[in-house]
Amino acid sequence: MRYSFTRLMMAGLLLLSGPALASTTTAGFGHVIETRSNFNQFDVNVDGVTINVSGWSDTANLSTDRSQDSAIKRAVDFDKFNGGWSMQNQDEQHGGYCNTYSHSADNFGTCGYKDYDFFLLSFSEEVSLVSASYSWIAKSASQTQVSVAALDNSVFTNSNSLNNKTWAGLASGHTLKSDYAQVENASGYYSNFHGDTQDQYSTMWLIGALNSVFGGNAAWEGNDGMKLSGVSFSKSASDPAQVPEPNTIVMFLIALICLTRFGKRRT
């Protein structure tokens, strides 16, 4: 079947005007230096995006019963190991409670009560989280899950917006999408976020030890701990910076067709 030059040109232009695909950017946290005591947040700049990373856990009383210690407070301190970050929450600062552990972001607890440790990632523009990497996990990869949640950034404008909220309240009223992800091990520990949060965009993201209010099974909780070493994310495809360069192969083919047609006319 013979195609006219015009049709071939139109096909090339359609390929060039196809939808822009968002590229993936990786932000590593291993280069960040702990500069002081009570170091519980830091900033990372990559690909024109600033990420503020802070630590949070349910460590404040909502009643006189310690088991109701469910209000979210900022973690006291970050610790770094092998390029990954853990956190010490406020319960752990005062001697620990129910054998919680101050050297990971975890959901440990041995007396019926757990603190759920989460990293809050506040981005300078809307992104979709693709994956996270860890320098250490508490159990085998098959036994470790993490929770991920995109918060409603019309409500949560900065990290302090988490203060005195509850995880259940966030999940039911202020979360755009949430899910859990399995930790995998292939030349390092990582999780791919390809469930309900895939292609969800927000400026505020949570990553932490499995908390079933965000998805998953409560029976899986209690043994999940990790040190966060980095994340990968994609910018919105509507971001002008994400519009790819013209497809050079298509441009080459169009040029070749033009030259061929011109040569035939001369002949």
VOBA-1610 file (N, C-alpha, C; in pm, whole numbers, padded with zeros to 5 digits, always signed):
BEGIN
Met+00085-00119+00000Met+00000+00000+00000Met+00089+00124+00000Arg+00062+00221-00086Arg+00141+00342-00095Arg+00076+00451-00011Tyr+00160+00525+00060Tyr+00111+00635+00143Tyr+00164+00767+00087Ser+00080+00867+00083Ser+00123+00998+00034Ser+00214+01065+00135Phe+00292+01158+00087Phe+00381+01234+00175Phe+00301+01304+00285Thr+00186+01359+00248Thr+00105+01432+00345Thr+00061+01342+00459Arg+00020+01218+00425Arg-00024+01126+00529Arg+00092+01089+00622Leu+00209+01066+00564Leu+00324+01032+00647Leu+00362+01148+00737Met+00353+01270+00682Met+00383+01387+00763Met+00285+01400+00879Met+00157+01377+00854Met+00056+01386+00958Met+00081+01282+01067Ala+00120+01161+01027Ala+00148+01057+01125Ala+00264+01098+01215Gly+00369+01156+01154Gly+00481+01201+01235Gly+00442+01309+01332Leu+00361+01406+01286Leu+00317+01513+01375Leu+00232+01461+01489Leu+00149+01361+01461Leu+00068+01302+01568Leu+00156+01237+01674Leu+00262+01170+01630Leu+00355+01110+01726Leu+00422+01216+01810Leu+00459+01327+01745Leu+00526+01434+01817Leu+00434+01502+01917Ser+00304+01508+01887Ser+00210+01578+01973Ser+00142+01485+02071Gly+00191+01363+02087Gly+00132+01268+02180Gly+00146+01316+02322Pro+00082+01248+02417Pro+00085+01291+02556Pro+00226+01288+02613Ala+00256+01391+02695Ala+00387+01398+02760Ala+00394+01297+02873Leu+00504+01225+02878Leu+00523+01126+02982Leu+00610+01184+03092Ala+00565+01168+03219Ala+00642+01220+03331Ala+00765+01132+03353Ser+00878+01195+03376Ser+01000+01121+03404Ser+01012+01097+03554Thr+01095+01001+03590Thr+01113+00965+03730Thr+01242+01026+03783Thr+01234+01086+03899Thr+01349+01147+03966Thr+01376+01071+04095Thr+01502+01043+04124Thr+01539+00974+04248Thr+01611+01071+04341Ala+01566+01073+04465Ala+01627+01157+04569Ala+01685+01065+04676Gly+01816+01068+04692Gly+01881+00991+04797Gly+01903+01077+04921Phe+01892+01015+05037Phe+01907+01089+05163Phe+02040+01059+05233Gly+02122+00977+05170Gly+02245+00934+05236Gly+02347+01044+05256His+02341+01151+05174His+02440+01258+05185His+02406+01359+05293Val+02285+01353+05348Val+02244+01449+05451Val+02324+01424+05579Ile+02371+01531+05641Ile+02453+01521+05761Ile+02371+01564+05883Glu+02375+01484+05989Glu+02308+01519+06114Glu+02389+01629+06182Thr+02330+01746+06194Thr+02406+01864+06235Thr+02387+01903+06381Arg+02294+01841+06453Arg+02267+01885+06590Arg+02192+01776+06664Ser+02176+01793+06795Ser+02085+01707+06870Ser+01942+01747+06836Asn+01847+01656+06859Asn+01707+01680+06821Asn+01697+01719+06672Phe+01771+01645+06591Phe+01770+01663+06446Phe+01657+01578+06392Asn+01541+01638+06365Asn+01423+01560+06328Asn+01361+01602+06196Gln+01436+01676+06116Gln+01391+01708+05982Gln+01510+01756+05900Phe+01500+01742+05769Phe+01605+01794+05680Phe+01543+01820+05543Asp+01616+01898+05462Asp+01573+01932+05327Asp+01668+01869+05225Val+01611+01825+05113Val+01687+01772+05001Val+01637+01843+04875Asn+01730+01883+04790Asn+01695+01949+04664Asn+01741+01862+04547Val+01650+01830+04457Val+01683+01747+04342Val+01589+01782+04227Asp+01647+01800+04109Asp+01570+01823+03986Asp+01472+01939+04002Gly+01515+02045+04072Gly+01430+02162+04089Gly+01322+02147+04195Val+01321+02037+04268Val+01220+02012+04370Val+01287+02009+04508Thr+01229+02079+04604Thr+01275+02073+04743Thr+01186+01979+04821Ile+01247+01888+04895Ile+01174+01792+04978Ile+01212+01814+05123Asn+01113+01844+05207Asn+01136+01849+05351Asn+01094+01715+05409Val+01186+01648+05479Val+01160+01518+05541Val+01156+01536+05691Ser+01043+01501+05754Ser+01029+01512+05899Ser+00973+01383+05955Gly+00989+01363+06087Gly+00944+01241+06153Gly+00827+01265+06245Trp+00730+01170+06245Trp+00608+01185+06324Trp+00564+01050+06379Ser+00501+01053+06497Ser+00452+00930+06558Ser+00338+00963+06654Asp+00251+00864+06680Asp+00138+00884+06771Asp+00187+00865+06915Thr+00227+00975+06979Thr+00291+00965+07110Thr+00236+01065+07212Ala+00119+01120+07188Ala+00059+01213+07285Ala-00073+01157+07335Asn-00103+01179+07462Asn-00224+01126+07524Asn-00347+01202+07479Leu-00451+01129+07446Leu-00583+01188+07425Leu-00675+01160+07543Ser-00624+01086+07643Ser-00699+01060+07766Ser-00597+01023+07873Thr-00645+00993+07992Thr-00554+00953+08100Thr-00504+00810+08083Asp-00566+00735+07992Asp-00525+00598+07966Asp-00411+00596+07866Arg-00299+00538+07906Arg-00182+00537+07818Arg-00211+00464+07686Ser-00303+00370+07689Ser-00336+00298+07565Ser-00406+00388+07464Gln-00451+00505+07508Gln-00513+00601+07418Gln-00414+00708+07372Asp-00287+00675+07380Asp-00179+00765+07341Asp-00170+00770+07189Ser-00269+00837+07128Ser-00285+00823+06983Ser-00272+00953+06905Ala-00245+01065+06970Ala-00229+01191+06897Ala-00088+01199+06839Ile-00079+01249+06717Ile+00048+01253+06644Ile+00132+01371+06692Lys+00260+01343+06721Lys+00357+01445+06758Lys+00484+01425+06677Arg+00559+01533+06661Arg+00685+01525+06589Arg+00783+01437+06665Ala+00858+01357+06592Ala+00960+01273+06654Ala+01068+01361+06716Val+01140+01306+06812Val+01242+01382+06883Val+01370+01393+06801Asp+01412+01283+06739Asp+01544+01282+06677Asp+01549+01181+06563Phe+01630+01212+06462Phe+01664+01118+06356Phe+01802+01058+06386Asp+01819+00933+06348Asp+01950+00869+06351Asp+01979+00814+06212Lys+02106+00819+06172Lys+02146+00775+06040Lys+02234+00651+06051Phe+02205+00553+05966Phe+02286+00431+05961Phe+02295+00383+05818Asn+02418+00374+05766Asn+02441+00318+05633Asn+02359+00391+05526Gly+02343+00522+05544Gly+02272+00603+05445Gly+02122+00610+05463Gly+02066+00543+05565Gly+01922+00545+05589Gly+01891+00609+05723Trp+01768+00658+05738Trp+01729+00735+05856Trp+01622+00662+05937Ser+01642+00661+06069Ser+01544+00609+06163Ser+01500+00725+06252Met+01407+00698+06343Met+01361+00805+06431Met+01339+00756+06573Gln+01362+00846+06667Gln+01327+00824+06807Gln+01205+00909+06837Asn+01093+00843+06873Asn+00973+00921+06902Asn+00969+00961+07051Gln+00865+01034+07089Gln+00862+01091+07223Gln+00846+00985+07332Asp+00777+00875+07303Asp+00768+00766+07400Asp+00905+00704+07423Glu+00980+00688+07316Glu+01112+00625+07326Glu+01213+00715+07396Gln+01192+00846+07385Gln+01280+00940+07453Gln+01273+00924+07605His+01158+00886+07655His+01136+00874+07799His+01144+00728+07845Gly+01239+00656+07790Gly+01262+00520+07837Gly+01190+00413+07759Gly+01111+00451+07662Gly+01041+00351+07582Gly+00913+00305+07649Tyr+00824+00252+07570Tyr+00698+00200+07621Tyr+00665+00074+07542Cys+00641-00035+07612Cys+00606-00162+07547Cys+00716-00210+07453Asn+00841-00182+07489Asn+00955-00228+07409Asn+00953-00175+07266Thr+00912-00049+07251Thr+00929+00014+07120Thr+01078+00037+07097Tyr+01114+00068+06975Tyr+01255+00067+06936Tyr+01291+00202+06876Ser+01400+00263+06923Ser+01433+00400+06883Ser+01528+00408+06765His+01564+00294+06705His+01660+00296+06595His+01599+00251+06463Ser+01470+00268+06447Ser+01405+00244+06319Ser+01273+00321+06317Ala+01216+00330+06199Ala+01077+00376+06186Ala+00992+00251+06186Asp+00917+00227+06294Asp+00857+00096+06313Asp+00718+00105+06375Asn+00658-00012+06393Asn+00529-00024+06461Asn+00540-00125+06575Phe+00656-00130+06640Phe+00680-00228+06746Phe+00600-00195+06871Gly+00572-00297+06949Gly+00504-00282+07077Gly+00462-00418+07127Thr+00493-00448+07253Thr+00473-00584+07303Thr+00364-00596+07408Cys+00293-00489+07437Cys+00189-00499+07541Cys+00053-00451+07491Gly+00027-00477+07364Gly-00103-00441+07308Gly-00110-00299+07255Tyr-00001-00227+07263Tyr+00000-00089+07214Tyr+00121-00067+07124Lys+00099-00001+07013Lys+00207+00024+06917Lys+00217+00173+06887Asp+00338+00221+06873Asp+00362+00352+06813Asp+00388+00330+06664Tyr+00321+00408+06580Tyr+00340+00398+06436Tyr+00426+00517+06391Asp+00548+00489+06348Asp+00642+00593+06306Asp+00630+00617+06156Phe+00622+00745+06119Phe+00608+00782+05978Phe+00700+00897+05942Phe+00752+00891+05821Phe+00821+01006+05761Phe+00718+01084+05680Leu+00717+01215+05700Leu+00635+01303+05618Leu+00726+01371+05517Leu+00695+01356+05389Leu+00771+01418+05281Leu+00687+01530+05223Ser+00736+01652+05242Ser+00666+01770+05191Ser+00742+01823+05070Phe+00680+01816+04952Phe+00743+01854+04827Phe+00704+01997+04788Ser+00792+02064+04717Ser+00765+02201+04675Ser+00668+02207+04556Glu+00637+02093+04497Glu+00535+02085+04394Glu+00470+01946+04398Glu+00358+01932+04332Glu+00288+01804+04336Glu+00367+01696+04262Val+00380+01581+04326Val+00450+01468+04266Val+00371+01340+04295Ser+00407+01235+04224Ser+00354+01102+04252Ser+00470+01015+04297Leu+00458+00953+04414Leu+00565+00866+04463Leu+00565+00736+04383Val+00684+00697+04339Val+00701+00576+04260Val+00755+00462+04345Ser+00853+00492+04431Ser+00915+00387+04511Ser+00990+00450+04628Ala+01033+00366+04721Ala+01118+00409+04832Ala+01226+00303+04852Ser+01341+00345+04904Ser+01450+00252+04931Ser+01488+00262+05078Tyr+01546+00154+05130Tyr+01578+00143+05273Tyr+01718+00086+05289Ser+01791+00137+05387Ser+01926+00084+05413Ser+01923-00034+05509Trp+01809-00055+05576Trp+01797-00161+05676Trp+01649-00189+05698Ile+01615-00315+05723Ile+01479-00351+05765Ile+01488-00445+05884Ala+01384-00448+05965Ala+01388-00522+06091Ala+01376-00673+06071Lys+01295-00715+05979Lys+01272-00857+05951Lys+01311-00886+05807Ser+01282-01004+05760Ser+01306-01035+05620Ser+01213-00952+05533Ala+01250-00936+05407Ala+01167-00856+05316Ala+01025-00910+05307Ser+01010-01042+05309Ser+00876-01102+05297Ser+00789-01073+05418Gln+00849-01034+05530Gln+00773-01006+05652Gln+00754-00857+05677Thr+00804-00774+05588Thr+00804-00629+05613Thr+00718-00557+05511Gln+00625-00479+05561Gln+00541-00395+05477Gln+00549-00251+05526Val+00524-00159+05435Val+00518-00017+05470Val+00386+00040+05422Ser+00345+00147+05487Ser+00226+00221+05445Ser+00269+00345+05368Val+00188+00384+05270Val+00213+00505+05193Val+00080+00578+05176Ala+00082+00710+05189Ala-00042+00787+05179Ala-00014+00923+05119Ala-00100+00962+05025Ala-00097+01097+04968Ala-00200+01180+05044Leu-00153+01283+05115Leu-00243+01365+05194Leu-00304+01475+05108Asp-00419+01522+05152Asp-00489+01630+05083Asp-00412+01759+05108Asn-00337+01807+05007Asn-00254+01923+05028Asn-00331+02055+05029Ser-00461+02048+05011Ser-00542+02170+05033Ser-00567+02191+05181Val-00553+02085+05260Val-00568+02092+05406Val-00432+02097+05474Phe-00339+02012+05429Phe-00207+02004+05489Phe-00110+02086+05405Thr-00088+02208+05450Thr-00004+02300+05374Thr+00141+02296+05418Asn+00169+02240+05537Asn+00306+02225+05585Asn+00309+02111+05686Ser+00429+02074+05729Ser+00444+01957+05815Ser+00374+01973+05950Asn+00365+02096+06001Asn+00303+02116+06131Asn+00153+02088+06130Ser+00095+02075+06011Ser-00048+02042+06002Ser-00080+01905+06061Leu+00021+01819+06078Leu-00002+01685+06136Leu-00021+01690+06287Asn+00027+01793+06351Asn+00032+01797+06496Asn-00105+01775+06560Asn-00112+01677+06652Asn-00232+01642+06730Asn-00342+01576+06649Lys-00317+01544+06522Lys-00412+01462+06447Lys-00395+01315+06489Thr-00480+01228+06438Thr-00463+01084+06458Thr-00446+01017+06322Trp-00381+00900+06321Trp-00365+00829+06194Trp-00501+00791+06136Ala-00592+00746+06222Ala-00725+00708+06172Ala-00798+00828+06114Gly-00783+00943+06179Gly-00848+01064+06128Gly-00791+01107+05994Leu-00660+01094+05979Leu-00598+01125+05850Leu-00649+01033+05741Ala-00655+00905+05772Ala-00694+00806+05671Ala-00838+00826+05626Ser-00926+00864+05717Ser-01068+00872+05683Ser-01109+01007+05627Gly-01035+01113+05663Gly-01083+01244+05625Gly-00990+01331+05544His-00860+01301+05545His-00765+01393+05484His-00665+01325+05392Thr-00699+01208+05343Thr-00609+01133+05256Thr-00669+01119+05117Leu-00592+01155+05015Leu-00640+01140+04878Leu-00641+00993+04837Lys-00529+00925+04858Lys-00517+00782+04832Lys-00414+00725+04929Ser-00433+00600+04969Ser-00335+00533+05054Ser-00331+00385+05020Asp-00225+00318+05064Asp-00208+00176+05035Asp-00093+00125+05120Tyr-00068-00004+05112Tyr+00051-00061+05173Tyr+00135-00120+05059Ala+00264-00139+05086Ala+00354-00196+04986Ala+00447-00295+05052Gln+00477-00400+04979Gln+00568-00503+05028Gln+00713-00457+05007Val+00797-00480+05107Val+00939-00456+05088Val+00999-00571+05009Glu+01082-00538+04913Glu+01149-00637+04830Glu+01300-00624+04845Asn+01371-00728+04806Asn+01516-00727+04820Asn+01579-00777+04691Ala+01637-00685+04617Ala+01712-00718+04496Ala+01821-00613+04484Ser+01942-00649+04528Ser+02054-00554+04536Ser+02018-00436+04625Gly+01945-00462+04731Gly+01902-00358+04825Gly+01754-00369+04853Tyr+01711-00307+04963Tyr+01571-00311+05004Tyr+01495-00194+04941Tyr+01374-00224+04892Tyr+01295-00118+04829Tyr+01147-00159+04827Ser+01061-00063+04800Ser+00918-00088+04777Ser+00876-00010+04654Asn+00798-00073+04567Asn+00737-00005+04454Asn+00593+00029+04489Phe+00554+00153+04465Phe+00418+00197+04497Phe+00333+00192+04369His+00283+00072+04338His+00205+00056+04215His+00062+00012+04245Gly+00015+00038+04367Gly-00122+00004+04404Gly-00214+00123+04387Asp-00296+00148+04489Asp-00397+00254+04479Asp-00337+00393+04466Thr-00213+00413+04512Thr-00154+00546+04506Thr-00084+00575+04373Gln-00078+00476+04286Gln-00010+00498+04158Gln-00077+00610+04081Asp+00002+00704+04031Asp-00044+00818+03951Asp-00125+00918+04033Gln-00122+00906+04166Gln-00183+01009+04251Gln-00079+01118+04276Tyr-00119+01244+04265Tyr-00026+01355+04283Tyr-00064+01435+04407Ser+00038+01474+04483Ser+00020+01556+04602Ser+00154+01617+04639Thr+00151+01722+04721Thr+00276+01777+04775Thr+00312+01715+04909Met+00220+01639+04970Met+00242+01585+05105Met+00223+01434+05103Trp+00330+01361+05137Trp+00328+01214+05135Trp+00379+01157+05266Leu+00315+01048+05310Leu+00359+00973+05427Leu+00417+00838+05384Ile+00529+00800+05445Ile+00584+00665+05432Ile+00621+00619+05572Gly+00571+00502+05612Gly+00603+00455+05747Gly+00577+00307+05765Ala+00598+00262+05888Ala+00571+00123+05922Ala+00423+00093+05901Leu+00393-00028+05860Leu+00256-00065+05824Leu+00156-00024+05931Asn+00056+00052+05888Asn-00057+00090+05973Asn-00182+00060+05891Ser-00262-00035+05937Ser-00372-00086+05856Ser-00481+00016+05829Val-00481+00131+05898Val-00581+00233+05865Val-00559+00286+05724Phe-00438+00269+05672Phe-00407+00314+05536Phe-00414+00200+05435Gly-00447+00079+05480Gly-00454-00037+05391Gly-00373-00151+05446Gly-00406-00271+05404Gly-00338-00389+05456Gly-00415-00453+05570Asn-00351-00545+05638Asn-00416-00625+05741Asn-00353-00596+05877Ala-00435-00570+05978Ala-00384-00541+06112Ala-00303-00656+06168Ala-00333-00778+06125Ala-00259-00896+06174Ala-00114-00895+06128Trp-00082-00816+06025Trp+00055-00810+05975Trp+00141-00710+06053Glu+00079-00628+06135Glu+00152-00524+06206Glu+00236-00582+06322Gly+00326-00499+06372Gly+00399-00533+06494Gly+00543-00576+06472Asn+00582-00604+06346Asn+00720-00646+06320Asn+00782-00569+06205Asp+00724-00455+06171Asp+00770-00378+06055Asp+00858-00262+06101Gly+00981-00260+06052Gly+01072-00151+06085Gly+01171-00131+05972Met+01210-00004+05949Met+01301+00024+05837Met+01374+00155+05863Lys+01478+00178+05784Lys+01550+00305+05778Lys+01539+00356+05635Leu+01480+00473+05618Leu+01451+00527+05485Leu+01576+00593+05426Ser+01615+00548+05305Ser+01736+00602+05243Ser+01709+00684+05117Gly+01586+00683+05065Gly+01557+00764+04948Gly+01421+00732+04889Val+01379+00814+04795Val+01252+00793+04725Val+01269+00827+04577Ser+01182+00771+04496Ser+01171+00808+04355Ser+01031+00862+04331Phe+01022+00965+04250Phe+00892+01029+04227Phe+00887+01082+04084Ser+00765+01106+04039Ser+00746+01167+03907Ser+00673+01299+03925Lys+00717+01398+03849Lys+00646+01525+03848Lys+00520+01511+03763Ser+00430+01604+03781Ser+00308+01602+03701Ser+00343+01619+03555Ala+00273+01544+03468Ala+00297+01554+03324Ala+00260+01692+03271Ser+00181+01769+03348Ser+00144+01904+03306Ser+00255+02004+03333Asp+00359+01961+03407Asp+00474+02047+03434Asp+00550+02069+03304Pro+00567+02196+03262Pro+00637+02221+03135Pro+00775+02158+03133Ala+00840+02149+03249Ala+00974+02091+03252Ala+00973+01943+03219Gln+00855+01880+03226Gln+00846+01738+03201Gln+00811+01704+03057Val+00784+01807+02974Val+00752+01782+02834Val+00881+01740+02764Pro+00885+01620+02708Pro+01010+01570+02650Pro+01050+01646+02525Glu+01178+01634+02488Glu+01226+01690+02363Glu+01158+01618+02246Pro+01146+01684+02129Pro+01085+01616+02013Pro+01154+01486+01985Asn+01078+01388+01944Asn+01132+01256+01918Asn+01225+01262+01797Thr+01354+01245+01821Thr+01452+01261+01714Thr+01437+01156+01605Ile+01394+01038+01640Ile+01376+00934+01540Ile+01266+00972+01442Val+01153+01021+01497Val+01043+01063+01411Val+01088+01178+01321Met+01161+01275+01377Met+01208+01387+01298Met+01301+01339+01185Phe+01385+01241+01218Phe+01476+01188+01117Phe+01397+01121+01004Leu+01295+01044+01039Leu+01215+00976+00937Leu+01144+01075+00847Ile+01090+01182+00907Ile+01021+01283+00826Ile+01120+01349+00730Ala+01240+01380+00782Ala+01342+01441+00696Ala+01380+01347+00583Leu+01393+01218+00615Leu+01429+01120+00513Leu+01322+01111+00405Ile+01196+01113+00447Ile+01085+01108+00350Ile+01089+01231+00260Cys+01117+01347+00321Cys+01123+01470+00241Cys+01233+01461+00136Leu+01350+01414+00179Leu+01462+01402+00084Leu+01432+01303-00028Thr+01368+01191+00009Thr+01333+01089-00090Thr+01235+01146-00193Arg+01136+01217-00143Arg+01034+01273-00234Arg+01096+01378-00325Phe+01186+01460-00263Phe+01252+01564-00345Phe+01338+01499-00453Gly+01410+01390-00418Gly+01494+01321-00514Gly+01415+01262-00629Lys+01298+01204-00597Lys+01214+01147-00701Lys+01166+01255-00797Arg+01131+01375-00745Arg+01083+01481-00832Arg+01194+01525-00928Arg+01317+01534-00876Arg+01428+01576-00961Arg+01453+01473-01071Thr+01440+01342-01033Thr+01458+01237-01132Thr+01350+01244-01240
//
